[in-house]
Amino acid sequence: MAAAEAPQAAPPTEDYDEAKCIAALAQLERLKHQARCLRAALDDLRLTLPRILEPFHMPSKPPMFHAFKDNLIKAQRDMKTFKSQWQGQETQNILEHARKSAAANPDLSAGAQIQQYGWIEKEKKEKEVSKKNEDGVKRAEDLGIRITKEERGRIVQQWRQINPSIKVDETDDGKQILIPFVADSTKYSFRVMISGDANLSQAVQAECEGAGEPFTSVTRCLASRPNPNDLKNLLDMIAAYKTVRGLQCVKCKRMLDDDTTKPIARRCRQTASANETSETVWEPFHEGCLS
């Protein structure tokens, strides 16, 4: 049917600046999240079917059937929303721009350095700043960092001394840091990447390697961290996944959230110690409790 066909994307007439790239990546991240939620919802419905197939000659349909029907209708609405957004002009323009970029330069190796998650949060922050119209005031994350090899080495060495039980491997002249360890019976492997040159603005990125959960959730929580270019804070956050057990979310006081997921994020706060000095305390949060 003609109505089901994807609309023709208009050829991009302008280059993608940083703001447009962030918006495009945020849109694709939203679609990826919707697809993942749809996949999980359909799996749940499929697994529920054996319990639903009861005799239908009963005077009234059982409550489980009504719940199944409601969830099925919701999944159907979500699928329509996903299809509409996927076929929408915004997404099609992004895909068309990606196709033209790949045709102009088929070397996609630089894309491996781009983080997968955190773009929705970054787009949100950019919009907030735009609304506030701060008259030339720049945030620290906009300015990036300028850190030398020696400074980077000193930060990592001090972190090693504080966390002697955690193994650290450095490659690419210290611009990539691999931190593997086991915590709560889960094998984690964190990769920290420092882009750019010491004489230019740099960016600190991080990911928790691995397919599926909890690794993708951890990567999203790392990407949405405050002070994203603070290397020491990032390393301390990674260490907190080993030193802080996520038994209960600090915000909602529950072990599992509505998706039966344990607290997968780590955030810090400052407290006053006995000698009246400030002390950093790391705490567990559900991903949904960060907002």
Secondary structure, DSSP 8 states (H G I E B T S, - for coil): -GGGS--------S---HHHHHHHHHHHHHHHHHHHHHHHHHHHHHHHHHHH---TTSSS--HHHHHHHHHHHHHHHHHHHHHHHHHSHHHHHHHHHHHHHHHH----GGGGGS-SS-HHHHHHHHHHHHHHT-TT---HHHH-B---HHHHHHHHHHHHHH-TTS--EEETTTTEEEEEEEETTEEEEEEEEEES-TTS-BEEEEEE-SSSTTHHHHHHHHHT-SSTT-HHHHHHHHHHHHHS--SS-TTT--SS-TTS----EEEEEEEE-TTS-EEEEEEEE-GGG--
